[in-house]
Amino acid sequence: MKNNLPDLEDTNYKIIQVNALLSYVGNDLANLSDAVENNDHTDVFAQASSMDDRAFLTFRTALDLIEEIQKDVEACIKPIDEVSGRASN
């Protein structure tokens, strides 16, 4: 049964990657927010333009990693249920 479990170090690394990706986009959003607050139309346009594709790709990557993490967690739940006697027949 143990050989079927995901590598938890790999799962932890995925979680760290998601956190870093979301922080990266958070920084972009903070810069955009600052430009809006300062009513700097040129900077708003520049910030939004540079974020457009980059934010999408960053979120897509984060979502892919989250799906992998979800699969890892689900793979661990079934063995836990079996050990605790909660497995469905």
N, CA, C and O atoms as a GROMACS GRO file, in nm:
protein
  356
    1MET      N    1   0.082  -0.119   0.000
    1MET     CA    2   0.000   0.000   0.000
    1MET      C    3   0.087   0.126   0.000
    1MET      O    4   0.053   0.224  -0.066
    2LYS      N    5   0.199   0.124   0.072
    2LYS     CA    6   0.282   0.243   0.083
    2LYS      C    7   0.336   0.289  -0.052
    2LYS      O    8   0.352   0.409  -0.074
    3ASN      N    9   0.366   0.196  -0.141
    3ASN     CA   10   0.422   0.232  -0.270
    3ASN      C   11   0.325   0.311  -0.357
    3ASN      O   12   0.367   0.378  -0.452
    4ASN      N   13   0.197   0.305  -0.328
    4ASN     CA   14   0.097   0.378  -0.406
    4ASN      C   15   0.077   0.521  -0.357
    4ASN      O   16   0.006   0.599  -0.421
    5LEU      N   17   0.137   0.557  -0.244
    5LEU     CA   18   0.121   0.690  -0.189
    5LEU      C   19   0.209   0.790  -0.265
    5LEU      O   20   0.318   0.756  -0.309
    6PRO      N   21   0.162   0.913  -0.279
    6PRO     CA   22   0.244   1.015  -0.345
    6PRO      C   23   0.363   1.054  -0.258
    6PRO      O   24   0.362   1.036  -0.136
    7ASP      N   25   0.463   1.106  -0.321
    7ASP     CA   26   0.581   1.156  -0.251
    7ASP      C   27   0.543   1.288  -0.183
    7ASP      O   28   0.520   1.388  -0.251
    8LEU      N   29   0.536   1.288  -0.051
    8LEU     CA   30   0.489   1.407   0.021
    8LEU      C   31   0.588   1.523   0.012
    8LEU      O   32   0.548   1.639   0.023
    9GLU      N   33   0.716   1.494  -0.008
    9GLU     CA   34   0.812   1.602  -0.029
    9GLU      C   35   0.781   1.674  -0.161
    9GLU      O   36   0.791   1.796  -0.170
   10ASP      N   37   0.744   1.597  -0.262
   10ASP     CA   38   0.705   1.655  -0.390
   10ASP      C   39   0.578   1.738  -0.375
   10ASP      O   40   0.567   1.847  -0.431
   11THR      N   41   0.482   1.686  -0.299
   11THR     CA   42   0.357   1.759  -0.275
   11THR      C   43   0.386   1.889  -0.201
   11THR      O   44   0.331   1.993  -0.235
   12ASN      N   45   0.472   1.883  -0.101
   12ASN     CA   46   0.508   2.004  -0.027
   12ASN      C   47   0.576   2.106  -0.119
   12ASN      O   48   0.550   2.226  -0.108
   13TYR      N   49   0.661   2.059  -0.208
   13TYR     CA   50   0.726   2.150  -0.303
   13TYR      C   51   0.623   2.217  -0.393
   13TYR      O   52   0.635   2.335  -0.425
   14LYS      N   53   0.521   2.141  -0.435
   14LYS     CA   54   0.413   2.198  -0.518
   14LYS      C   55   0.340   2.308  -0.441
   14LYS      O   56   0.307   2.412  -0.498
   15ILE      N   57   0.316   2.286  -0.312
   15ILE     CA   58   0.249   2.387  -0.230
   15ILE      C   59   0.334   2.513  -0.221
   15ILE      O   60   0.282   2.624  -0.229
   16ILE      N   61   0.463   2.496  -0.204
   16ILE     CA   62   0.556   2.610  -0.200
   16ILE      C   63   0.553   2.686  -0.332
   16ILE      O   64   0.555   2.809  -0.334
   17GLN      N   65   0.549   2.611  -0.444
   17GLN     CA   66   0.543   2.675  -0.576
   17GLN      C   67   0.415   2.756  -0.592
   17GLN      O   68   0.419   2.868  -0.642
   18VAL      N   69   0.302   2.700  -0.550
   18VAL     CA   70   0.174   2.772  -0.561
   18VAL      C   71   0.181   2.901  -0.479
   18VAL      O   72   0.138   3.006  -0.526
   19ASN      N   73   0.234   2.892  -0.358
   19ASN     CA   74   0.246   3.010  -0.273
   19ASN      C   75   0.332   3.117  -0.341
   19ASN      O   76   0.297   3.235  -0.340
   20ALA      N   77   0.442   3.076  -0.401
   20ALA     CA   78   0.531   3.172  -0.468
   20ALA      C   79   0.462   3.234  -0.590
   20ALA      O   80   0.474   3.355  -0.613
   21LEU      N   81   0.391   3.152  -0.666
   21LEU     CA   82   0.322   3.205  -0.784
   21LEU      C   83   0.214   3.306  -0.745
   21LEU      O   84   0.202   3.411  -0.809
   22LEU      N   85   0.138   3.275  -0.641
   22LEU     CA   86   0.034   3.367  -0.598
   22LEU      C   87   0.093   3.495  -0.538
   22LEU      O   88   0.035   3.603  -0.553
   23SER      N   89   0.207   3.484  -0.472
   23SER     CA   90   0.275   3.603  -0.421
   23SER      C   91   0.323   3.691  -0.536
   23SER      O   92   0.315   3.814  -0.530
   24TYR      N   93   0.372   3.626  -0.640
   24TYR     CA   94   0.419   3.698  -0.759
   24TYR      C   95   0.306   3.781  -0.820
   24TYR      O   96   0.324   3.898  -0.851
   25VAL      N   97   0.190   3.718  -0.837
   25VAL     CA   98   0.075   3.790  -0.893
   25VAL      C   99   0.027   3.896  -0.794
   25VAL      O  100  -0.016   4.004  -0.834
   26GLY      N  101   0.034   3.865  -0.664
   26GLY     CA  102  -0.005   3.962  -0.562
   26GLY      C  103   0.079   4.088  -0.569
   26GLY      O  104   0.028   4.198  -0.551
   27ASN      N  105   0.208   4.072  -0.597
   27ASN     CA  106   0.295   4.188  -0.612
   27ASN      C  107   0.255   4.271  -0.734
   27ASN      O  108   0.254   4.394  -0.728
   28ASP      N  109   0.222   4.203  -0.842
   28ASP     CA  110   0.175   4.275  -0.962
   28ASP      C  111   0.047   4.352  -0.931
   28ASP      O  112   0.033   4.468  -0.971
   29LEU      N  113  -0.045   4.289  -0.860
   29LEU     CA  114  -0.170   4.355  -0.825
   29LEU      C  115  -0.148   4.475  -0.732
   29LEU      O  116  -0.215   4.576  -0.744
   30ALA      N  117  -0.052   4.462  -0.641
   30ALA     CA  118  -0.019   4.572  -0.551
   30ALA      C  119   0.037   4.690  -0.630
   30ALA      O  120   0.003   4.805  -0.604
   31ASN      N  121   0.124   4.661  -0.728
   31ASN     CA  122   0.178   4.769  -0.812
   31ASN      C  123   0.069   4.838  -0.892
   31ASN      O  124   0.069   4.960  -0.906
   32LEU      N  125  -0.023   4.759  -0.944
   32LEU     CA  126  -0.135   4.815  -1.020
   32LEU      C  127  -0.222   4.900  -0.929
   32LEU      O  128  -0.266   5.009  -0.966
   33SER      N  129  -0.248   4.851  -0.810
   33SER     CA  130  -0.329   4.924  -0.713
   33SER      C  131  -0.264   5.057  -0.676
   33SER      O  132  -0.333   5.159  -0.667
   34ASP      N  133  -0.133   5.056  -0.656
   34ASP     CA  134  -0.061   5.181  -0.625
   34ASP      C  135  -0.076   5.282  -0.738
   34ASP      O  136  -0.097   5.401  -0.714
   35ALA      N  137  -0.064   5.234  -0.861
   35ALA     CA  138  -0.077   5.324  -0.976
   35ALA      C  139  -0.217   5.384  -0.982
   35ALA      O  140  -0.234   5.502  -1.013
   36VAL      N  141  -0.319   5.302  -0.953
   36VAL     CA  142  -0.457   5.352  -0.954
   36VAL      C  143  -0.476   5.455  -0.843
   36VAL      O  144  -0.535   5.561  -0.865
   37GLU      N  145  -0.427   5.424  -0.724
   37GLU     CA  146  -0.441   5.517  -0.611
   37GLU      C  147  -0.372   5.651  -0.639
   37GLU      O  148  -0.420   5.756  -0.598
   38ASN      N  149  -0.260   5.645  -0.709
   38ASN     CA  150  -0.185   5.768  -0.743
   38ASN      C  151  -0.242   5.838  -0.865
   38ASN      O  152  -0.192   5.943  -0.906
   39ASN      N  153  -0.348   5.780  -0.923
   39ASN     CA  154  -0.413   5.836  -1.041
   39ASN      C  155  -0.313   5.858  -1.155
   39ASN      O  156  -0.321   5.955  -1.229
   40ASP      N  157  -0.219   5.765  -1.167
   40ASP     CA  158  -0.116   5.771  -1.270
   40ASP      C  159  -0.161   5.684  -1.387
   40ASP      O  160  -0.134   5.563  -1.391
   41HIS      N  161  -0.229   5.746  -1.483
   41HIS     CA  162  -0.289   5.672  -1.594
   41HIS      C  163  -0.185   5.599  -1.679
   41HIS      O  164  -0.209   5.488  -1.727
   42THR      N  165  -0.071   5.662  -1.698
   42THR     CA  166   0.034   5.599  -1.778
   42THR      C  167   0.085   5.473  -1.708
   42THR      O  168   0.104   5.370  -1.773
   43ASP      N  169   0.107   5.482  -1.577
   43ASP     CA  170   0.156   5.366  -1.502
   43ASP      C  171   0.049   5.257  -1.493
   43ASP      O  172   0.081   5.138  -1.496
   44VAL      N  173  -0.078   5.297  -1.481
   44VAL     CA  174  -0.187   5.198  -1.477
   44VAL      C  175  -0.185   5.118  -1.607
   44VAL      O  176  -0.193   4.995  -1.605
   45PHE      N  177  -0.175   5.188  -1.718
   45PHE     CA  178  -0.172   5.120  -1.848
   45PHE      C  179  -0.051   5.028  -1.858
   45PHE      O  180  -0.063   4.914  -1.904
   46ALA      N  181   0.065   5.076  -1.815
   46ALA     CA  182   0.188   4.996  -1.823
   46ALA      C  183   0.178   4.872  -1.733
   46ALA      O  184   0.214   4.762  -1.775
   47GLN      N  185   0.129   4.890  -1.611
   47GLN     CA  186   0.116   4.777  -1.518
   47GLN      C  187   0.017   4.674  -1.571
   47GLN      O  188   0.044   4.554  -1.569
   48ALA      N  189  -0.099   4.722  -1.618
   48ALA     CA  190  -0.202   4.631  -1.668
   48ALA      C  191  -0.155   4.557  -1.792
   48ALA      O  192  -0.182   4.438  -1.808
   49SER      N  193  -0.085   4.626  -1.880
   49SER     CA  194  -0.036   4.562  -2.002
   49SER      C  195   0.065   4.453  -1.972
   49SER      O  196   0.062   4.346  -2.033
   50SER      N  197   0.155   4.480  -1.879
   50SER     CA  198   0.257   4.380  -1.848
   50SER      C  199   0.198   4.262  -1.772
   50SER      O  200   0.253   4.152  -1.777
   51MET      N  201   0.088   4.284  -1.700
   51MET     CA  202   0.026   4.177  -1.622
   51MET      C  203  -0.059   4.083  -1.706
   51MET      O  204  -0.076   3.967  -1.670
   52ASP      N  205  -0.114   4.132  -1.815
   52ASP     CA  206  -0.216   4.060  -1.889
   52ASP      C  207  -0.183   3.913  -1.912
   52ASP      O  208  -0.246   3.826  -1.852
   53ASP      N  209  -0.087   3.883  -1.995
   53ASP     CA  210  -0.052   3.745  -2.026
   53ASP      C  211   0.021   3.678  -1.910
   53ASP      O  212   0.000   3.560  -1.881
   54ARG      N  213   0.106   3.754  -1.844
   54ARG     CA  214   0.185   3.698  -1.735
   54ARG      C  215   0.094   3.649  -1.622
   54ARG      O  216   0.116   3.540  -1.568
   55ALA      N  217  -0.006   3.727  -1.585
   55ALA     CA  218  -0.097   3.687  -1.477
   55ALA      C  219  -0.176   3.563  -1.518
   55ALA      O  220  -0.193   3.471  -1.437
   56PHE      N  221  -0.223   3.560  -1.642
   56PHE     CA  222  -0.299   3.443  -1.688
   56PHE      C  223  -0.214   3.317  -1.680
   56PHE      O  224  -0.258   3.215  -1.627
   57LEU      N  225  -0.092   3.323  -1.733
   57LEU     CA  226  -0.005   3.206  -1.733
   57LEU      C  227   0.034   3.165  -1.590
   57LEU      O  228   0.045   3.046  -1.560
   58THR      N  229   0.053   3.263  -1.505
   58THR     CA  230   0.087   3.233  -1.366
   58THR      C  231  -0.029   3.164  -1.296
   58THR      O  232  -0.009   3.064  -1.226
   59PHE      N  233  -0.151   3.216  -1.315
   59PHE     CA  234  -0.268   3.152  -1.254
   59PHE      C  235  -0.291   3.013  -1.312
   59PHE      O  236  -0.326   2.920  -1.239
   60ARG      N  237  -0.271   2.998  -1.442
   60ARG     CA  238  -0.289   2.866  -1.505
   60ARG      C  239  -0.191   2.764  -1.445
   60ARG      O  240  -0.229   2.651  -1.415
   61THR      N  241  -0.067   2.806  -1.427
   61THR     CA  242   0.033   2.719  -1.367
   61THR      C  243  -0.005   2.684  -1.223
   61THR      O  244   0.005   2.568  -1.182
   62ALA      N  245  -0.049   2.784  -1.147
   62ALA     CA  246  -0.091   2.760  -1.009
   62ALA      C  247  -0.209   2.663  -1.003
   62ALA      O  248  -0.212   2.574  -0.919
   63LEU      N  249  -0.306   2.681  -1.092
   63LEU     CA  250  -0.421   2.590  -1.094
   63LEU      C  251  -0.380   2.448  -1.129
   63LEU      O  252  -0.431   2.352  -1.071
   64ASP      N  253  -0.289   2.433  -1.223
   64ASP     CA  254  -0.239   2.299  -1.258
   64ASP      C  255  -0.173   2.233  -1.136
   64ASP      O  256  -0.195   2.115  -1.109
   65LEU      N  257  -0.093   2.310  -1.063
   65LEU     CA  258  -0.027   2.257  -0.944
   65LEU      C  259  -0.130   2.222  -0.836
   65LEU      O  260  -0.116   2.120  -0.768
   66ILE      N  261  -0.231   2.305  -0.820
   66ILE     CA  262  -0.336   2.278  -0.721
   66ILE      C  263  -0.409   2.149  -0.755
   66ILE      O  264  -0.442   2.072  -0.665
   67GLU      N  265  -0.435   2.125  -0.883
   67GLU     CA  266  -0.498   1.999  -0.924
   67GLU      C  267  -0.409   1.879  -0.889
   67GLU      O  268  -0.459   1.776  -0.844
   68GLU      N  269  -0.278   1.892  -0.909
   68GLU     CA  270  -0.186   1.785  -0.873
   68GLU      C  271  -0.184   1.762  -0.722
   68GLU      O  272  -0.180   1.648  -0.675
   69ILE      N  273  -0.186   1.870  -0.646
   69ILE     CA  274  -0.190   1.860  -0.499
   69ILE      C  275  -0.318   1.790  -0.455
   69ILE      O  276  -0.316   1.705  -0.366
   70GLN      N  277  -0.429   1.826  -0.518
   70GLN     CA  278  -0.558   1.764  -0.484
   70GLN      C  279  -0.552   1.612  -0.508
   70GLN      O  280  -0.601   1.534  -0.426
   71LYS      N  281  -0.494   1.572  -0.619
   71LYS     CA  282  -0.481   1.429  -0.648
   71LYS      C  283  -0.393   1.360  -0.544
   71LYS      O  284  -0.423   1.248  -0.501
   72ASP      N  285  -0.285   1.426  -0.504
   72ASP     CA  286  -0.197   1.370  -0.401
   72ASP      C  287  -0.273   1.351  -0.270
   72ASP      O  288  -0.261   1.247  -0.205
   73VAL      N  289  -0.351   1.452  -0.232
   73VAL     CA  290  -0.428   1.444  -0.107
   73VAL      C  291  -0.532   1.333  -0.115
   73VAL      O  292  -0.548   1.256  -0.021
   74GLU      N  293  -0.602   1.326  -0.227
   74GLU     CA  294  -0.703   1.221  -0.245
   74GLU      C  295  -0.639   1.082  -0.241
   74GLU      O  296  -0.700   0.988  -0.190
   75ALA      N  297  -0.519   1.069  -0.293
   75ALA     CA  298  -0.450   0.940  -0.291
   75ALA      C  299  -0.413   0.900  -0.149
   75ALA      O  300  -0.400   0.781  -0.120
   76CYS      N  301  -0.396   0.996  -0.061
   76CYS     CA  302  -0.364   0.966   0.080
   76CYS      C  303  -0.490   0.937   0.162
   76CYS      O  304  -0.483   0.862   0.259
   77ILE      N  305  -0.602   0.994   0.125
   77ILE     CA  306  -0.725   0.979   0.204
   77ILE      C  307  -0.775   0.835   0.203
   77ILE      O  308  -0.814   0.783   0.307
   78LYS      N  309  -0.773   0.771   0.088
   78LYS     CA  310  -0.823   0.634   0.080
   78LYS      C  311  -0.746   0.540   0.172
   78LYS      O  312  -0.810   0.466   0.247
   79PRO      N  313  -0.612   0.540   0.172
   79PRO     CA  314  -0.541   0.453   0.266
   79PRO      C  315  -0.570   0.488   0.412
   79PRO      O  316  -0.575   0.399   0.497
   80ILE      N  317  -0.589   0.616   0.443
   80ILE     CA  318  -0.621   0.656   0.581
   80ILE      C  319  -0.757   0.598   0.620
   80ILE      O  320  -0.773   0.546   0.730
   81ASP      N  321  -0.855   0.606   0.530
   81ASP     CA  322  -0.986   0.550   0.556
   81ASP      C  323  -0.979   0.400   0.576
   81ASP      O  324  -1.047   0.345   0.663
   82GLU      N  325  -0.896   0.332   0.497
   82GLU     CA  326  -0.883   0.187   0.509
   82GLU      C  327  -0.823   0.149   0.644
   82GLU      O  328  -0.868   0.053   0.707
   83VAL      N  329  -0.723   0.222   0.687
   83VAL     CA  330  -0.658   0.193   0.814
   83VAL      C  331  -0.753   0.221   0.931
   83VAL      O  332  -0.755   0.147   1.028
   84SER      N  333  -0.831   0.328   0.920
   84SER     CA  334  -0.918   0.366   1.031
   84SER      C  335  -1.050   0.289   1.029
   84SER      O  336  -1.130   0.304   1.121
   85GLY      N  337  -1.073   0.209   0.926
   85GLY     CA  338  -1.197   0.130   0.920
   85GLY      C  339  -1.314   0.205   0.863
   85GLY      O  340  -1.428   0.159   0.874
   86ARG      N  341  -1.290   0.321   0.803
   86ARG     CA  342  -1.398   0.400   0.745
   86ARG      C  343  -1.418   0.376   0.596
   86ARG      O  344  -1.499   0.443   0.533
   87ALA      N  345  -1.346   0.282   0.542
   87ALA     CA  346  -1.357   0.256   0.398
   87ALA      C  347  -1.496   0.201   0.366
   87ALA      O  348  -1.551   0.120   0.440
   88SER      N  349  -1.550   0.247   0.255
   88SER     CA  350  -1.682   0.197   0.213
   88SER      C  351  -1.665   0.065   0.142
   88SER      O  352  -1.565   0.040   0.076
   89ASN      N  353  -1.764  -0.018   0.157
   89ASN     CA  354  -1.757  -0.151   0.093
   89ASN      C  355  -1.817  -0.149  -0.043
   89ASN      O  356  -1.821  -0.251  -0.111
   0.00000   0.00000   0.00000
